[in-house]
Amino acid sequence: MSETPQPSTRRDRHGRSTYRAPLVSERTANRSGMTEFEQVVSTACEYLRREWPTELKHLNWQVQDAPELAADDKEVARYSINAETMTVTIYRIPLLRLTHNRRTDYVDERIHIEQEVFSAVAELMGREPWH
């Protein structure tokens, strides 16, 4: 009986594999050219548009790497809103790197991103979107 060869993994001095894949990768999610992160944001915005078609029919969204910071800023924003243009801007790097430190899997990360989108839209609407 022949044994199946085990894939070799390189390990660094701490015993971990040297390759560590991101939880939400930047490879394209589909043929639209969007990253997986952008796909999660888009899906959450489309869901909210379907739930509140009148209030959110002009909702726009965008993803940027990070907000511009002033010298006296105490926190890094995860999102910003523009009520005049009905635009929500989600900041990818602060959201993925600074918000929470217990990412267990892709589903947890997706829920975390969706929660930030829901919070941004709630602020844009001036109320909780699910009420």
N, C-alpha and C positions, 0 to 999 in steps of 0.2 A: 504494500500500500504506500503510495507516494504522498508526502506531506505537501500542503499548499505553502509556498514560500510566503513569509510575512514581509510586508513592505518595510524597507529600512527607513528609519527616521533619524535625522540628525538632531542632536540635543546640545543645548548650550550648557554652560557650567552650572546652571541652576536646575538642570534636569528636564527643562521644557523643550519642546520642539522649537527649532529656530524659525519655523514658519508659523505665523499666527494670522489667520484670516479674520478680517473685520466682520462684525455681526451684521452690519448693513453695508454691503460692498458698493463700490462705485461702478461696477460693471453694469451694463445696460439691463434693465428689467425686461424689456421687450423691444420690438422693432421701432418703437416710437422715439428712441434716442434718449429716453429719460433714465436716470439712475434709479436704483431700487428705492433710495430715500425719496426722490421726487415722485416716484410712483405711489408710495405710501401717502405722501401729502396730497397728491392729486385725488386718490381714491377717497380720502377723508373729506376733502372739499366737495367732491361730487356727491357723496352721501349726504352731506349737510344741505347742498343745493336741492336734492330730491326731497328731503324732509321739510324744508322751508322754501318752496319755489318762489314765492312772492318776495319775501324779505331778502333772499340771497341770490336773486336771478342775475345780479351784476357782480357777484363775488369773483374776485381775481385773486390769484395766489402766485407767489414766486419763492424760490429757494436761493439764498445767498450763503456764502461760506460763513461770514461773521459780520456783526454790526461794527460800525465805526465807534471807537471809544474815546471819550473825553478824559482828560487827566484826572478829573474829580469823580469819575464813575466808580461806584462801589460794587456794582454787579454787572454781569454780562447778560444782555437780553437774549432770550431764546426765540423771541418773535417780536414783530412790530406790526402796527396796523395803520392804515390811512383811510379814514372814513370818507374823505372826498372822492377817492377813486375806488372805494370798496375793495382795497387790496390788503391781503395778509402776506407778510414776509416772514418766512421761517428760516432761522439761522442754523445751518447744519452742524457746524463744528461745536458751538456751545451746547447744543441739544444732545449731541452724541457723546461729548467728552466731559461736560461739567455737571449735568443735571443729576444723574444717579450713577451709582457705582456697582449695582448688583444686576447686571444684565445676565439673565440665565439662558436665553435662547432668542432666536429670530422673532418669535411671536411676542415675547416680552418687549423686545425693542420696537416692534411695530406698534404695539399698544401704547408704548411711551410716546412715540412720535404722534400718533393719532390724538392722544390726550392734549398735547401742546397745540395741535391744530384746533381742536375743539375749544380750548381756552382762548386762543387768539380770536376765533370767530365769535365767541361769547362776548369778548371785550368789544369787538367791532359792532356787534348788535346792541350792546348796552344791556344785555341780559343773558341768562343761560340759554343756549340754543335749544335745549331739550324741554324747556317749559313753554 
